[in-house]
Amino acid sequence: MNRVLAVLGPTASGKSTLSLSLADSFNGEIINCDSTAVYRGFDIGTDKLSIEEQQGIPHHLIDIADPTEVYTAARFAQDAEHAIRAIHSRGRLPILVGGTGFYYRALTRGLFPGPGADDQLRDRLDKIAERKGPERLHRLLRSVDADSALRIMPRDQKRLVRALEVYFATGQPLSAHFASTRSLIADCEVIAIGLRLPAELTAERVARRVEQQFTRGIVDEVRGLLASGVPADARPFGGLVYRQVMEMLRGVRDERATRALIVQENRRYARRQLIWFRKEPNLIWFEGPGERPETVQRVLDTLAARRLSRQGDAP
């Protein structure tokens, strides 16, 4: 049976660095599993690796969508399956890497297609968001579909409306519909590892990352995207970091407050990611950042025990 390796976990846990070590050790190619990194031009806020940082290891599903496109979990599942089949055909190991739990679930468990759009219901929900903010929709979703509320950001109005639409149309939350779905890679064995850090360490690493993002020019990146014609309501502008920088450029808050807010929101997001991934079956958890040598060694030892062949091993 063909195998797929997945490196999952919350933001700033060192997934990218660990995945490079694993790809080097196991003759692998990396498949992005981050919902914003698929968009062209959104580089600094997603911490995309440069060509040099990729160390010659092929990376897939990065910069594959225009900012004005709606790139869905269903499309990700299809694209990831195609990438996995192609990597297997080359005799190499596909390595999924990222923190978007819904994308991972769509690929490994399948997706519920859902009911058609209900324009009247959507209009009512949009009006609630206009009057009381999208956070009100998030609280409503949390009361009827806690799993979906974990993965959807409190201000992501489009996804909130769709999740509520599914619930009110079917009487069941989205999560309940997954039971009858089937993975596109059901014929593959998925070995999934998760990285977990203490909250204090996550806070330190997130703060350092945000400082680096501003030093690298996240504000200029956003200005450049807007100047190039990317509309302010483009979907990736609703992601973490980008949403807060957009608000700063509109005068909502100054840079110091924006940096602090991004750190705070990233810490909250990391907690939600951990809660989400804890519900994924068969994850093998490792404590510590992915770039620490001891973490890498523990992962390598675990995979060796699973009889995953390393480069240079005898056939």
DRENDO-1510 file (C-alpha; in Angstrom, 1 decimal, always signed):
<recs>
REC; n; res; u; v; w
REC; 1; MET; +0.0; +0.0; +0.0 .
REC; 2; ASN; +1.3; +3.5; -0.9 .
REC; 3; ARG; +1.9; +5.8; +2.0 .
REC; 4; VAL; +1.4; +9.4; +2.7 .
REC; 5; LEU; +3.1; +11.3; +5.5 .
REC; 6; ALA; +1.4; +14.3; +7.2 .
REC; 7; VAL; +3.1; +16.9; +9.4 .
REC; 8; LEU; +0.3; +18.8; +11.2 .
REC; 9; GLY; +0.1; +21.2; +14.1 .
REC; 10; PRO; -0.6; +24.7; +15.2 .
REC; 11; THR; +1.0; +27.9; +13.8 .
REC; 12; ALA; +4.7; +28.5; +14.7 .
REC; 13; SER; +5.3; +24.9; +15.7 .
REC; 14; GLY; +8.2; +24.3; +13.2 .
REC; 15; LYS; +6.3; +22.1; +10.7 .
REC; 16; SER; +8.1; +23.5; +7.6 .
REC; 17; THR; +11.6; +22.9; +9.1 .
REC; 18; LEU; +10.7; +19.4; +10.2 .
REC; 19; SER; +9.1; +18.5; +6.8 .
REC; 20; LEU; +12.4; +19.5; +5.0 .
REC; 21; SER; +14.3; +17.1; +7.2 .
REC; 22; LEU; +11.8; +14.3; +6.6 .
REC; 23; ALA; +11.7; +14.9; +2.9 .
REC; 24; ASP; +15.5; +14.7; +2.8 .
REC; 25; SER; +15.5; +11.5; +4.8 .
REC; 26; PHE; +12.6; +9.7; +3.1 .
REC; 27; ASN; +13.0; +10.9; -0.6 .
REC; 28; GLY; +9.9; +13.0; -0.2 .
REC; 29; GLU; +8.1; +15.9; -1.9 .
REC; 30; ILE; +6.1; +18.4; +0.1 .
REC; 31; ILE; +2.4; +19.3; -0.4 .
REC; 32; ASN; +1.2; +22.5; +1.1 .
REC; 33; CYS; -1.9; +22.2; +3.5 .
REC; 34; ASP; -2.4; +25.8; +4.3 .
REC; 35; SER; -5.5; +27.6; +3.0 .
REC; 36; THR; -3.8; +31.0; +2.4 .
REC; 37; ALA; -0.5; +29.8; +0.9 .
REC; 38; VAL; -2.3; +28.6; -2.2 .
REC; 39; TYR; -2.8; +32.2; -3.2 .
REC; 40; ARG; -0.2; +34.0; -5.4 .
REC; 41; GLY; +1.4; +37.1; -3.8 .
REC; 42; PHE; +0.5; +36.3; -0.2 .
REC; 43; ASP; +4.0; +35.3; +0.9 .
REC; 44; ILE; +5.2; +37.0; +4.1 .
REC; 45; GLY; +2.0; +36.6; +6.1 .
REC; 46; THR; +1.9; +32.9; +5.2 .
REC; 47; ASP; +5.7; +32.4; +5.9 .
REC; 48; LYS; +6.2; +30.7; +2.5 .
REC; 49; LEU; +9.7; +29.3; +2.1 .
REC; 50; SER; +11.8; +31.0; -0.5 .
REC; 51; ILE; +13.3; +28.8; -3.3 .
REC; 52; GLU; +16.6; +28.7; -1.5 .
REC; 53; GLU; +14.9; +27.7; +1.8 .
REC; 54; GLN; +13.1; +24.8; +0.0 .
REC; 55; GLN; +16.6; +23.2; -0.4 .
REC; 56; GLY; +15.8; +21.7; -3.7 .
REC; 57; ILE; +12.9; +19.7; -2.4 .
REC; 58; PRO; +9.8; +19.9; -4.7 .
REC; 59; HIS; +6.9; +21.8; -3.1 .
REC; 60; HIS; +3.3; +21.5; -4.4 .
REC; 61; LEU; +0.0; +23.5; -4.1 .
REC; 62; ILE; +1.7; +26.8; -3.4 .
REC; 63; ASP; +0.9; +29.9; -5.5 .
REC; 64; ILE; -1.7; +28.0; -7.5 .
REC; 65; ALA; -4.7; +30.3; -7.2 .
REC; 66; ASP; -5.3; +34.0; -8.1 .
REC; 67; PRO; -6.3; +36.1; -5.1 .
REC; 68; THR; -9.8; +36.7; -6.6 .
REC; 69; GLU; -10.5; +33.0; -6.9 .
REC; 70; VAL; -12.5; +31.0; -4.3 .
REC; 71; TYR; -10.2; +28.1; -3.5 .
REC; 72; THR; -12.3; +25.5; -1.6 .
REC; 73; ALA; -11.5; +22.5; +0.6 .
REC; 74; ALA; -13.0; +20.4; -2.1 .
REC; 75; ARG; -10.7; +21.7; -4.7 .
REC; 76; PHE; -7.8; +21.2; -2.4 .
REC; 77; ALA; -8.7; +17.6; -1.9 .
REC; 78; GLN; -8.8; +17.0; -5.6 .
REC; 79; ASP; -5.5; +18.9; -6.2 .
REC; 80; ALA; -3.8; +17.1; -3.3 .
REC; 81; GLU; -4.9; +13.7; -4.6 .
REC; 82; HIS; -3.5; +14.4; -8.0 .
REC; 83; ALA; -0.2; +15.6; -6.5 .
REC; 84; ILE; +0.0; +12.5; -4.3 .
REC; 85; ARG; -0.6; +10.1; -7.2 .
REC; 86; ALA; +2.1; +11.9; -9.3 .
REC; 87; ILE; +4.6; +11.7; -6.4 .
REC; 88; HIS; +3.9; +8.0; -5.9 .
REC; 89; SER; +4.4; +7.5; -9.6 .
REC; 90; ARG; +7.9; +8.9; -9.2 .
REC; 91; GLY; +8.7; +6.5; -6.4 .
REC; 92; ARG; +8.7; +9.2; -3.8 .
REC; 93; LEU; +6.9; +9.9; -0.6 .
REC; 94; PRO; +4.2; +12.6; -0.5 .
REC; 95; ILE; +4.4; +14.8; +2.7 .
REC; 96; LEU; +1.4; +16.9; +3.6 .
REC; 97; VAL; +2.5; +19.9; +5.6 .
REC; 98; GLY; +0.3; +22.6; +7.2 .
REC; 99; GLY; -2.2; +23.7; +9.8 .
REC; 100; THR; -5.5; +23.9; +8.0 .
REC; 101; GLY; -7.3; +21.0; +9.6 .
REC; 102; PHE; -10.3; +21.3; +7.4 .
REC; 103; TYR; -8.2; +20.8; +4.2 .
REC; 104; TYR; -6.5; +17.7; +5.8 .
REC; 105; ARG; -9.9; +16.3; +6.8 .
REC; 106; ALA; -11.4; +16.9; +3.3 .
REC; 107; LEU; -8.5; +14.9; +1.8 .
REC; 108; THR; -8.3; +12.1; +4.3 .
REC; 109; ARG; -12.0; +11.7; +5.1 .
REC; 110; GLY; -13.9; +13.2; +2.2 .
REC; 111; LEU; -16.3; +16.2; +1.9 .
REC; 112; PHE; -20.0; +16.5; +2.2 .
REC; 113; PRO; -21.2; +18.3; -0.9 .
REC; 114; GLY; -23.9; +20.2; +1.0 .
REC; 115; PRO; -27.3; +21.6; +0.1 .
REC; 116; GLY; -27.8; +24.3; -2.5 .
REC; 117; ALA; -27.7; +28.0; -1.7 .
REC; 118; ASP; -30.6; +29.4; +0.2 .
REC; 119; ASP; -30.6; +33.1; -0.8 .
REC; 120; GLN; -33.2; +34.2; +1.7 .
REC; 121; LEU; -31.4; +32.5; +4.6 .
REC; 122; ARG; -28.1; +33.9; +3.5 .
REC; 123; ASP; -29.6; +37.4; +3.3 .
REC; 124; ARG; -30.9; +37.1; +6.9 .
REC; 125; LEU; -27.6; +35.9; +8.2 .
REC; 126; ASP; -25.7; +38.7; +6.3 .
REC; 127; LYS; -28.0; +41.3; +7.9 .
REC; 128; ILE; -27.3; +39.9; +11.3 .
REC; 129; ALA; -23.6; +40.3; +10.6 .
REC; 130; GLU; -24.1; +43.8; +9.4 .
REC; 131; ARG; -26.0; +44.9; +12.5 .
REC; 132; LYS; -24.1; +42.9; +15.2 .
REC; 133; GLY; -20.9; +41.8; +13.5 .
REC; 134; PRO; -19.9; +38.4; +12.1 .
REC; 135; GLU; -18.8; +37.4; +15.7 .
REC; 136; ARG; -22.5; +37.1; +16.4 .
REC; 137; LEU; -22.8; +34.4; +13.7 .
REC; 138; HIS; -19.7; +32.7; +15.1 .
REC; 139; ARG; -21.4; +32.5; +18.5 .
REC; 140; LEU; -24.5; +31.1; +16.9 .
REC; 141; LEU; -22.5; +28.5; +15.0 .
REC; 142; ARG; -20.7; +27.5; +18.2 .
REC; 143; SER; -24.0; +26.7; +19.8 .
REC; 144; VAL; -25.1; +24.4; +16.9 .
REC; 145; ASP; -21.8; +23.1; +15.4 .
REC; 146; ALA; -18.9; +23.5; +17.7 .
REC; 147; ASP; -16.5; +21.6; +15.4 .
REC; 148; SER; -17.0; +24.1; +12.5 .
REC; 149; ALA; -16.8; +27.0; +14.9 .
REC; 150; LEU; -13.3; +25.8; +15.8 .
REC; 151; ARG; -12.0; +25.9; +12.3 .
REC; 152; ILE; -13.7; +29.1; +11.1 .
REC; 153; MET; -12.4; +32.4; +12.1 .
REC; 154; PRO; -14.9; +34.6; +14.0 .
REC; 155; ARG; -14.9; +37.2; +11.3 .
REC; 156; ASP; -14.9; +34.9; +8.3 .
REC; 157; GLN; -18.5; +35.8; +7.3 .
REC; 158; LYS; -18.8; +33.8; +4.1 .
REC; 159; ARG; -17.7; +30.5; +5.8 .
REC; 160; LEU; -19.9; +31.2; +8.8 .
REC; 161; VAL; -22.9; +31.8; +6.7 .
REC; 162; ARG; -22.3; +28.6; +4.7 .
REC; 163; ALA; -21.9; +26.4; +7.9 .
REC; 164; LEU; -25.1; +27.8; +9.4 .
REC; 165; GLU; -26.9; +27.3; +6.0 .
REC; 166; VAL; -26.0; +23.6; +6.0 .
REC; 167; TYR; -27.1; +23.3; +9.6 .
REC; 168; PHE; -30.5; +25.0; +9.1 .
REC; 169; ALA; -31.1; +23.2; +5.7 .
REC; 170; THR; -30.3; +19.7; +6.9 .
REC; 171; GLY; -30.8; +19.8; +10.7 .
REC; 172; GLN; -27.3; +18.5; +11.2 .
REC; 173; PRO; -23.9; +20.2; +11.6 .
REC; 174; LEU; -21.3; +19.9; +8.9 .
REC; 175; SER; -19.2; +17.6; +11.1 .
REC; 176; ALA; -22.0; +15.1; +11.3 .
REC; 177; HIS; -22.2; +14.7; +7.6 .
REC; 178; PHE; -18.5; +13.6; +7.4 .
REC; 179; ALA; -19.6; +10.1; +8.6 .
REC; 180; SER; -21.0; +9.2; +5.2 .
REC; 181; THR; -18.1; +10.6; +3.1 .
REC; 182; ARG; -15.1; +8.8; +1.7 .
REC; 183; SER; -11.5; +9.8; +1.3 .
REC; 184; LEU; -10.0; +10.4; -2.1 .
REC; 185; ILE; -6.9; +8.5; -1.0 .
REC; 186; ALA; -8.6; +5.7; +0.9 .
REC; 187; ASP; -6.2; +3.3; -0.8 .
REC; 188; CYS; -3.3; +4.9; +0.9 .
REC; 189; GLU; -1.9; +4.5; +4.4 .
REC; 190; VAL; -1.7; +8.0; +6.0 .
REC; 191; ILE; +0.9; +8.3; +8.8 .
REC; 192; ALA; +0.1; +11.6; +10.5 .
REC; 193; ILE; +2.3; +13.3; +13.1 .
REC; 194; GLY; +1.4; +16.3; +15.1 .
REC; 195; LEU; +3.6; +18.9; +16.8 .
REC; 196; ARG; +2.5; +20.3; +20.2 .
REC; 197; LEU; +4.2; +23.1; +22.2 .
REC; 198; PRO; +3.6; +24.6; +25.6 .
REC; 199; ALA; +1.4; +27.7; +25.4 .
REC; 200; GLU; +4.2; +29.9; +26.7 .
REC; 201; LEU; +6.6; +28.7; +24.0 .
REC; 202; THR; +4.0; +29.2; +21.4 .
REC; 203; ALA; +3.5; +32.8; +22.6 .
REC; 204; GLU; +7.2; +33.5; +22.3 .
REC; 205; ARG; +7.5; +32.0; +18.9 .
REC; 206; VAL; +4.4; +33.8; +17.6 .
REC; 207; ALA; +5.7; +37.1; +18.8 .
REC; 208; ARG; +9.0; +36.6; +17.2 .
REC; 209; ARG; +7.4; +35.5; +13.9 .
REC; 210; VAL; +5.2; +38.6; +13.8 .
REC; 211; GLU; +8.2; +40.8; +14.4 .
REC; 212; GLN; +10.0; +39.1; +11.5 .
REC; 213; GLN; +6.9; +39.5; +9.3 .
REC; 214; PHE; +6.9; +43.3; +9.8 .
REC; 215; THR; +10.7; +43.5; +9.4 .
REC; 216; ARG; +10.4; +41.6; +6.1 .
REC; 217; GLY; +7.7; +44.1; +4.8 .
REC; 218; ILE; +4.3; +42.7; +5.4 .
REC; 219; VAL; +2.7; +46.1; +5.2 .
REC; 220; ASP; +4.4; +46.9; +1.9 .
REC; 221; GLU; +3.3; +43.5; +0.6 .
REC; 222; VAL; -0.3; +44.3; +1.3 .
REC; 223; ARG; +0.0; +47.8; -0.2 .
REC; 224; GLY; +1.6; +46.2; -3.3 .
REC; 225; LEU; -1.2; +43.7; -3.7 .
REC; 226; LEU; -3.8; +46.4; -3.5 .
REC; 227; ALA; -1.9; +48.6; -5.9 .
REC; 228; SER; -1.7; +45.7; -8.4 .
REC; 229; GLY; -5.5; +45.5; -8.5 .
REC; 230; VAL; -6.3; +42.9; -5.9 .
REC; 231; PRO; -9.6; +44.0; -4.4 .
REC; 232; ALA; -9.8; +44.7; -0.7 .
REC; 233; ASP; -12.5; +42.0; -0.3 .
REC; 234; ALA; -10.4; +39.3; -1.9 .
REC; 235; ARG; -10.7; +36.1; +0.2 .
REC; 236; PRO; -7.0; +35.8; +1.3 .
REC; 237; PHE; -7.2; +39.3; +2.8 .
REC; 238; GLY; -9.5; +37.8; +5.4 .
REC; 239; GLY; -6.8; +35.5; +6.7 .
REC; 240; LEU; -4.7; +36.1; +9.8 .
REC; 241; VAL; -2.1; +38.8; +9.6 .
REC; 242; TYR; -3.6; +40.2; +6.4 .
REC; 243; ARG; -6.9; +41.1; +7.9 .
REC; 244; GLN; -5.2; +43.0; +10.7 .
REC; 245; VAL; -2.8; +44.8; +8.4 .
REC; 246; MET; -5.7; +45.8; +6.2 .
REC; 247; GLU; -7.5; +47.3; +9.2 .
REC; 248; MET; -4.4; +49.2; +10.1 .
REC; 249; LEU; -4.2; +50.7; +6.6 .
REC; 250; ARG; -7.8; +51.8; +7.0 .
REC; 251; GLY; -6.9; +53.6; +10.2 .
REC; 252; VAL; -8.6; +51.2; +12.7 .
REC; 253; ARG; -5.4; +51.0; +14.8 .
REC; 254; ASP; -1.7; +51.9; +14.7 .
REC; 255; GLU; +1.1; +49.5; +14.0 .
REC; 256; ARG; +2.0; +48.8; +17.6 .
REC; 257; ALA; -1.6; +47.8; +18.4 .
REC; 258; THR; -1.8; +45.8; +15.1 .
REC; 259; ARG; +1.3; +43.8; +16.0 .
REC; 260; ALA; -0.1; +43.0; +19.4 .
REC; 261; LEU; -3.4; +42.0; +18.0 .
REC; 262; ILE; -1.8; +39.7; +15.4 .
REC; 263; VAL; +0.1; +38.0; +18.2 .
REC; 264; GLN; -3.1; +37.6; +20.3 .
REC; 265; GLU; -5.1; +36.3; +17.4 .
REC; 266; ASN; -2.4; +33.8; +16.4 .
REC; 267; ARG; -2.3; +32.5; +19.9 .
REC; 268; ARG; -6.0; +32.0; +19.9 .
REC; 269; TYR; -5.8; +30.3; +16.5 .
REC; 270; ALA; -3.1; +28.0; +17.7 .
REC; 271; ARG; -5.4; +26.9; +20.5 .
REC; 272; ARG; -8.2; +26.2; +18.1 .
REC; 273; GLN; -5.9; +24.3; +15.8 .
REC; 274; LEU; -4.8; +22.0; +18.7 .
REC; 275; ILE; -8.4; +21.3; +19.7 .
REC; 276; TRP; -9.2; +20.5; +16.1 .
REC; 277; PHE; -6.2; +18.2; +15.5 .
REC; 278; ARG; -6.8; +16.4; +18.8 .
REC; 279; LYS; -10.0; +15.1; +17.3 .
REC; 280; GLU; -8.2; +13.6; +14.3 .
REC; 281; PRO; -7.8; +9.9; +14.7 .
REC; 282; ASN; -4.4; +8.2; +14.8 .
REC; 283; LEU; -2.2; +11.3; +15.1 .
REC; 284; ILE; +1.2; +10.6; +16.6 .
REC; 285; TRP; +2.0; +13.5; +18.9 .
REC; 286; PHE; +5.4; +15.0; +19.5 .
REC; 287; GLU; +6.3; +17.6; +22.1 .
REC; 288; GLY; +8.6; +20.4; +21.0 .
REC; 289; PRO; +9.4; +22.6; +18.0 .
REC; 290; GLY; +10.0; +20.8; +14.7 .
REC; 291; GLU; +13.5; +22.3; +14.2 .
REC; 292; ARG; +14.9; +20.9; +17.4 .
REC; 293; PRO; +17.3; +18.0; +16.7 .
REC; 294; GLU; +15.8; +15.9; +19.5 .
REC; 295; THR; +12.3; +16.3; +18.0 .
REC; 296; VAL; +13.6; +15.4; +14.5 .
REC; 297; GLN; +15.3; +12.3; +15.9 .
REC; 298; ARG; +12.2; +11.1; +17.8 .
REC; 299; VAL; +10.1; +11.5; +14.6 .
REC; 300; LEU; +12.7; +9.6; +12.6 .
REC; 301; ASP; +12.9; +6.8; +15.1 .
REC; 302; THR; +9.1; +6.5; +15.1 .
REC; 303; LEU; +8.8; +6.4; +11.4 .
REC; 304; ALA; +11.6; +3.8; +11.2 .
REC; 305; ALA; +9.6; +1.7; +13.6 .
REC; 306; ARG; +6.8; +2.0; +11.1 .
REC; 307; ARG; +9.1; +0.5; +8.4 .
REC; 308; LEU; +9.3; +3.7; +6.4 .
REC; 309; SER; +12.4; +3.4; +4.3 .
REC; 310; ARG; +15.0; +6.1; +4.6 .
REC; 311; GLN; +17.2; +7.2; +1.7 .
REC; 312; GLY; +20.1; +4.8; +1.3 .
REC; 313; ASP; +18.4; +1.9; +3.0 .
REC; 314; ALA; +18.7; -1.4; +1.3 .
REC; 315; PRO; +15.5; -2.5; -0.5 .
</recs>
